[in-house]
Amino acid sequence: MPGLQDASCQTPTSPMPVTANERASRLNLHLAGLAPLLLLAVALSAASAQATEPADEFPFITARGDTLYEGDEEFRFISFNIPNLHYVEDDMRFEQALPFRWPTEFEIRDALETVNQMGGRVVRSYALSVRKADDPDGMPRHVLRPGEFDESAFEVLDTVLAVARGKRIRLIVPLVDNWHWWGGIAEHAAFRGKRREEFWKDRQLIADFKQTIRFVVERVNTRTGIAYKDDPTILAWETGNELASPHRWTREMAAYIKELDKNHLVLDGRQEEILERESINNPHIDLLQTHHYEKDPRRMIAHIEKSARKARGKKPYHVGEFGFLSTTAMTAVMDTIIDEGVVGGLVWSLRYHNEDGGFYWHHEPSGGDLFKAYHWPGFTSGAAYDETEFLAAMRRRAFEIRGLVEPPIEPPAAPELIEVTKGGLVTWRGSAGANGYDIERSNGDADWRTIAYGISDAHVQYRPLYADETTLPGRVYSYRVRARNLAGLSDPSPPFGPVEISHRTFVDELRTDSKMFLTEGTLLFRTNQARRYKEDAHGLEARSGAAAIYHAPAPITGGRVYLFADASGEHLSFRVSKNGERFRSFKPTLKTIPAGDVATYGYRQPFIYRLESLPEGVRYLRIEFQGTDARLTRVELEY
């Protein structure tokens, strides 16, 4: 890949632990160097377009003592958990009822190219999903019942492994979840009408889970023809995610995996902040881990240091999950991982580009209603949790732990423009590593004019990314997009069009009142609890009687108003006017959208008010709140 040094020329050495004074000195350097790190927040180009077999040998990762090896070279990593790499849980399009879907190959490539650009070479996915008794029709899951599996689900995992192999990225695969989000041990037990806690000891449930293990380990990849147990792309099988399993269960399952698969490492998936002696002494466990979300970074670092001491000279140890701290604190944790000789660390978590435009979003309730999943290379939308500077710091250490000098950035690859509506709403598929996009328009000749510079595709959630209000209705246009970062500008996307524009579209994402003509009463702009609003990061709440008035430069012919509330009812009232002085009542068409998996994620009910059959000549729209239990999240006016 352009810009990367040959890892075979530099063999990293196992560092000795550093003293507290040395670490404090390093922290001072971090604080002094945060500004320059911003310059590193952009990505290398997406150089690999196809998943191909690596040209050179791609050996299995092995463990000797407390060290991992790739062939004869030590193998260490700083990288990401990508929970939805093989199973999307964040399909939060406003009118989409089910939040789960299978990722596309574009999305898988984007995710793994992102890791590649950041210097990572290991990714941990989340566990295999399991059907729940109350799943609605059409809910995709990996495990359907004992011994029955969704082939389409595993074809997605086939694609993940094929693409990862081409990019020389290794995968850690947890086999079952302790938690209920996607279905896990409780759902496995429920198949047999048994309680959650029986999963660990009931012989029928143990036999059922072994059947799942056998199916996965012995599966033959439909993309590569390689059995999973023979594929070095897999770094390790993890017994599960954050399990509360008895050690005897772990011992039995790890032994069974080793019986089926002599090639891969087995990772203990027990939930631990400090390694336990039983995990270290388990003869069937090859790789150890801990997970860390301590609020105090001093405690997190102390726990990692203690585990590193326990594992030293015995087994390789890595930090399987950590996060939700400041950039300075996270940097200190990464330096602890490097300095203590820990084999690696995986930050929680990364979300990638959505094939339908923009990114997937994931609000992290455990992150104090502040953190969301990271988007590379960092954007102003993540400023509250210092996304850009943290990712730059993380990238530097991903190369440092490998013994490599951080390479220069490259311009991004060209994006793909996928839709321009008759109202001038523009959407494109992003390019890994781009921090902005220039939009170009042509009147049908060869003369392309740039109409917008540096537009972020992380600015809105699950919506068209840009509204072109400079069109002339009745004209025909073609569009194209270029991706940019600090290293330069991409080639243009293939042209999209011609598109005959029928109207312009005014859009208010409700970050502030800057797009409102007039306000009445107190309007409260909110950014909290995005999970409840299908990941929409901005919205407007108000007391009953407060209102927002919009004005269009030409008669309004239609539009949409997006709202969330806990129950159906008259949450908003509408009035329209030609001159802004005399308003009359107007009743839009109200559509109630299925809320999706309310029980698991706590979504509020989505509603769309459709502005249809408006009186002729209307240029003003007044939206008044009728209560305090609703959040307005987007206004679109067609004129």
N, C-alpha and C positions, 0 to 999 in steps of 0.2 A: 504494500500500500504506500502511496507517495508520502514522503516525509518521515516514515518510520525507519529507525535504525535496525539493523539486523541483530535480533536478540541473540543469535548464536555467537556473536563476537564479544558479548559481554556476559559473564557469568556472575550473577549477584552472589554475594557472600552473606552468611548468616550473621547479623549484627549482634553485638553484646548489649545487654540492657544498659540504658543510660540512667544517670543519677537524676534526682529531683532538681538539682541546680541546673543541670544541662537542659532539662526539659523546660524549666522556667525561662532560660535564655532563648530557647527556640520559640516559645510563645511570644516573647518580645519581638522577635524577628517577624513573626506572623503579623502582629499588629502593625508593624512598620511597613510591611509589604503588601497590605491588602489592596491598595490602589493599583499597583502594577498588575495584580492578578486579574483585574477586570479585562486587561488586554488579551488574556488567554481564554476568554469565555466563548470563543467561537470554534467551530469544528473543522476537522479535516474533511475533504470532499468524500462523497459516497463513491468510492472508486470501484467497488465490486458490484456489478449489475446482476450477476448470476451466482447461484450456489454451485460451486465446482469443487471437485476433489482437490485438497491441497497438493501442490506440486511436489513437495518433499514429504518425508515420513511424518506421520501423525500418530505418535505412540500413545498408549494408555498412560494416564497419570498413575504413578505408583508412590507408595509410602515406604520410607526407610528411616527408622528411628522417629524423630519428631519433624521430619522434613518430607515435603512432596517433591517429586521429580517428574520432569518431562524428558524421557530418555535419561541422559546423564546430567542434565542441567536442573538446578533447583527451580521450583515452580512456585511463584508467589503472586498475589493479586490484590488490588483494590478495585471494586466494581459495584454492581447494583443487584438488588433483588428487582425482578420485573414480574410482579405477580400475574399480570394478564398476558404474559408472553404467549401462552397456549390457550387462554380462555378469557374473553373480555367480560368484565363485570360492570363496565361503565358505559354502556351504550345508552346515553342519557339524552338522546334526541327528544324534543319536547313531546312529540306525539307517539313515541315508542313506548309500548307498555312493558316489555321485558328488558331488563338492563343487561342480560347475558346474551352473548353471541360468540361465534368462533372468529378469531382474527383472520384477516386475509394475508396472502403472501406479501403484499406490499407492506402491511403493518409489521409483520415479523421481520422483514428485511430492514425496515426503518429502525426498529428496536435494536437489532443486533449491529447495524451500522453505527448507531449512536454509541453503543458500548465500545465498538472498534475505535471510533474517533476519540473517545475519552481514555483510551489506553487500557481498558478492561479486557480480560480474557476469560472471565468466568461469569456466568449468570445463574442465579437461582430463580426458578419459577415457583409458583405456588403449588398446592397439592392438587390431586385429581378430584374433580367434583363428583358428587354422589346424589342421585335422585332423592328428592324429599317426597313424603306422602302427599303433601299439599301442593306440589308443583303444578302450575297451570299447563295446559296443552302447549306444546311447542317449546318448552323449557329445555335447552340443551344441557346434557350432563355426560360425563365420561362413564360412570358406573351406573347402570340402569337397575340392576338387581343382582343377586349372587350369580356369578358366572356369565352375566350378560353385559355387553359393553357397546357403546355407540361407535361404530366404525368411523364415521365422519370426524368424531372427536380425536381419534388416534391418527387419522390422516393429517390433521392439523399438527399434532406432535411430530409426525414424520417430517413435515415441512420445516418445523422449528429445528430439528436435528440436521436436516439437509443444508439449510441456510447457515446454521452455526458452524457446521463442518467446513463449509467454504470460507468462512471468515476466521477459522481457527479459534473459535470461542467454545469453551467447555460449559456443560450444563449440569447443575445439581437438581435432581428431581425428587421432591418429597412425595411419598406414596399415599398418604392419607392426612386429613386435617383433624386436629383436636377440636376445632371450633365449628360453628354452625353455618358460617357465611355461605359456603358452597356445598354444604353437606359433608359430613365426615364420619367420625366413629359412631355418633348417635344414629345416623341414618343407616350405617351398616348393621347396627344392632336392630333397628326398627324393621329391617327386611324380614327378620325372624320373629318379630313381635317381642323383642327383648329390650331391657333397659340399657342405657348408655354405658354404665359402669361394667356391664357384663362383657363388653367388647374385649376386655383384657384377659378374661379367664374362661369364657364359654368355649368349649371345644368346637361346636358348630360354627361359631363366629370366627374363631381362629382359622378353621378350615376354609371358610368363605374368603377371608382376607388373603390367605395363601393362594387361593385361586386367582385373585386379582393380581397379586405379585407375579405369579407364573405367567399370566396373560401378558403383562407389561414387559417383563424381562425377556421373554422368549419371542416377542413380536418381531416380525420382519418388516422393516421400513419399506413402504410402497414407493418411496422416492429414490432410495439408494440401493435397495435390495440387501441391506445389511441388517442382521438381527440386532436388536438393541443390546443384547448381552455381548455382542462382538463389535460394538461401535465405540471407538475411543473418544467420540464427541462428548459422551457422558462422563463426567468426572466422578460422580458418586450417586448411588441410590441412598436417599434419606428415608429412614423408617417412617417418618411423618413430620408434620409441622407442629412444633410446640406441644408435644405430647406429654400427658401426665401418666405415662405408661409405667407399670412395674418393671424393674430391671429384668425379671425373668422373662417377661413378654419380649422385651427388646432383644434379649439373648437368643430366644427361639426364632424370632423373625429375622434377625441378622444372620443367624446360622442358615436359615432356609434360603435367603438371598444368595449367600456364598455357595450353597449347594447347587443352585441353578446357574450361577454366573461366577466364574473363576477370574474374570478380568477386571471387574470394577471394585472400587472402594465402597465400603458401606459406612454410612454416617448415622450416628445416633441422633434421632430427632426429638429427644426429650427436651422439655423446657427447663433451661438452667441459666442462671446468671453467674454461677461459679461451678466449675466442673466437679462432678462427684466421682469418688474413687471407683464405684462400680462401673461407670462408663469407661474410665481409663483402663480398667482391668478386664473388660469384656473382650475375650479373644477373637470375637467375630466383628468387632468394630474397628475400623481402620482410621477414621477421621472424627475429630471431636469439634464441638461448637458450643457457643453460648450466644444468647440474645440479650440485647441491652437497650432499655428505654428509661434508665434512671434519669431523674430530673436534674440531679447534681452531677456534673461531669467528673468531679473528683471521685465520686463513688463508682461511676462507670469505669474510669481508668483503673481504680484500685481493684475492681472485680476482674478486669481483663488481665492485669498484671498477676493477680493471684492464680488465675487459671493457667496463664502461660508458665508460671513456675511449676504448677502441678503436672503439666503435660511435658515439660522440658525433658528431653532424653527418652521419652516413652512413646508418644504418639503425636502426629501433626494436629495442631489446634488452630481453628479460625473463628472469627466473629461472624456468625451467620446472619444477624440482623442488628443494626443500630441506627439511631436517628433522633430527630426532634430536639436538637440542641442548636445553639448559635454556631455561626461559622467558625469562630475562634475555638469553641469547645469541640466541635466536630473535627477540626484540624488537629487539635491536641490528641483526640482519640486515634485518628489515623496515624499520627506520629508514634503513639504508643504501640500500635500494631506493628509498625515498621521496626521500631527500636527494640522491641521485646522479642523479635524473631518469630512472631505469630505468622502463620503462612498466608493469612489474608483477611480481608474484611469486606462485607457486602452491605452497602447502605440501603436503607428502606426509604423510598422506593422510586422507581422510574416509570413514567408513562410515555408512550410514543405517539407518533402522528396517527391520526384517524384517516382511513381511506376516504371518508366523506368530507374531509377538510378539517383543518385545525388539529388539536390534540385530544386525546382522552384525558379526562380530569378525574381526580380522586381526592376528595376532602378527607383529612386524617383526624377523626375525632380524638384519638389518643395524643395528637400533637397540640392539644390545648386550643382547638378551634383557630389555629394559625397556619399550620403546615398543610401543604398539599403535595401530591406526588410531583417529583421534579420533571421539568421539561428542558432538554438540552438545546441550546447552550446557555439558557437562562434569559428571562424576560422581565420587563417592568411589572408584569402581572404577578410575578413571584417576589417582588421587592420586600414584602413584609417578612419573608423568611430568607432574604438575602440570596436568592436563587443563583444569580449570575456569578457572584463572587465565590459562593460555596462550590459550585461546579468547576470553576477555574482552579480552586485549591485542590479539589478532589482529583482533577485530571493530572495535575502536577505530581501528586503522590502515587497515582496509578502507574506512572512511568518510573518514579523513583524506587518503588518497591521491587520493580523488575530490574533495577540497575541500569536504567536507560535515561538519557537526557531527554527531556520533553521536546518533541519535534515541533516545527512550526506548523501553523494552521494553513489550510488550503481553501480556496473558494468553494462554495457548495455546488452540488450538482443541480441541474435544471429541475424546477418543480413541474407539476402537471396541472394545467387549468382544467377543471372538470365541469363547471357550470357557470353560465351567465344568464340570469333570468330576463324576461322582457321588462322588468323594472330596474335593471342595472345592478342586481345583487350578484357579486362575484365570489366564487369559491374555488380553491385550488388544493391539491395535495402537496403538503410541504416537503422540503428537502432537509435531510438530517444535517444539523449544524448551522442552518440558516437562522439569522436573528432578525431578518426583515425581508420584505418583498417589494419590488417595484412593479407597478401595473401599467401596461402600455396598451394603447388603443389606436385602431386604424379605422378610417372612414371607408375602407374598401380598396384603397390603393396601397402602394408599398411604403407609404409614409407613416411610421409608427411614432406616436407621441406618448411620452411618459406622463400619466395623469396623477400618479401617487408614488411617493418614495417611502421605503422603509416600513411598510405596513406589517404589523406583527400578526402572526397566525395563532398567537396565544392571548389575544386581546379579548376574544369572546369565546363562549362555550357552546359548541354544538349548533352554531348558526352560520349563515353566510358571512364571510370574513370581511367584505368591503362593499359599501354602497356607492355606486358611481352616480352622483347627483349633478354631473356636468353634461349629461347626455341631452340630446334634443329628441323628444318623443316623435316617432315617425321616421327617424333616421335608422340606418343599418350600420352596425359596427362589428369589427372583429377585435378580440382581446388576446393578450399574452402576458405572461408573468416571468420575472427574473428573481432568483434568490440572491441574497447578499449577506456577507458578513465582513469583518474587518479586513479579511484577506482579499476581498474582491467580489465581483459580480458574476453570476452564472450565465450560461447561455440562456436564451429565452425558451420558454415552454413552447410546444407546438401551438399554433394559433387556434383559438376557439371562435367559431362563428361561421358565417355571418349571423348576427342577432338583430332582429328588428325590435327596437325599443318602443313600447307602447305607453310607458309612463315612467316617472321618477319615483324613487322610494326614499323616504326620510326614516332614519333609524335612531332611536334613543335607547341605549343600553342601561340607562339609569344609574350611572356612576355619580353624577352631580345633576344640578338643575340647569346646566349650561345650554341644553337644547330645548328648554321650555320657554315659551313666550311670556308666561306669567304664572306665579304660584299664589295659592290662597291657603292660609293656615300653615301649620308646621309639617314639613315633609322630612322624613327620616330615611337617609340613604344607608343601606345595610350591606355588610360584606360577611356576616357571620353565618355559621351553620349551613354552608353550601350543600352538604349532603342532603339536607331536607328539601332542597330546591333543585334536585336533579343536577347538581354541581354548578348551577348558575351562581357566579361569584358576586353579582351585584344586583341589588333590588331596592324598591321603594316601599316603605311602610308609612302610614299616617293615621291620625285620629279621624273619626267620623266627621265629615264635613270639609276636610282639607281637600284641595284640588290642584291639578296641574292643567294648564291651558296651553295647547299647541297651536301654532300658526303655520300654514303652508303658503308658498309664494304663488300657488295656482290652486284652483278648486280641487278639494280632496275627493277622490273617486273610490277609495277603499282602504283597507288596512287590517291590521291585527294587533290585539293587545293581549299580552301573555301574563297570567296571574297564577299564584299558588295560594291555597287556603286549606283549612282542615275539613270543611264540609261545603256542600253546595248551598247556594243562596245568592242574594243580591249583594255582592261584595263591592261592586262599582256601579255608579250611574253615569250616564253620558248625556252631554248637551252639545249642540252644534250651532254655528253662527256663520253668516256671510260677512259681517262687518266687525265682529268682536264686541258689539254692544248688546245686541238682542239675540239671546240664546233660546233655543227650543229643545225639548227632550228628544232623544234618539235612542232606540233600543236595538243594539247589535244582536247578531245571532250568537248564542252562547253554546260552546261545545265543551263537554266534560271529557277529559282524557283519562284512560285507566292509569292508576298511579303506580303500577308495577308491584315489586316485592315490598309492600309497606311493612309487613311484620318484621322482616330482617333489617331493613335499612331506614325505616321511619320516614319515607317520602311523604310530603304533603300532596294534596290533590291538585293536579294541573288543570287550568281552564284556559280556553282561547275565546276571546270576544272578536268576532269577525265583523268588520265594518262594511256592510253590504247595503246597496240601495240607499245611499246617502242622498239627502235633498240636493238639488242642483245648485252649484255655486258656493257650497260651503267651503270656507277656508280656515275655520277655527274649530277645534275640538276641545271640550272641557271634560276631564275625567275626575270624578269625585269619589272619594272613599266613603263607603257606607258603614264601615266598622273598623276594628283594629286588628283583626285576625287574618289579614291577607297581605301578600307581598307581590307587588307589580314588578316584573323582571324585564320586559321589553315592549316597546311601542314601535310599530311600523305604520307609516302613513303613505299611501300612494296618491300621487297628484300629477 
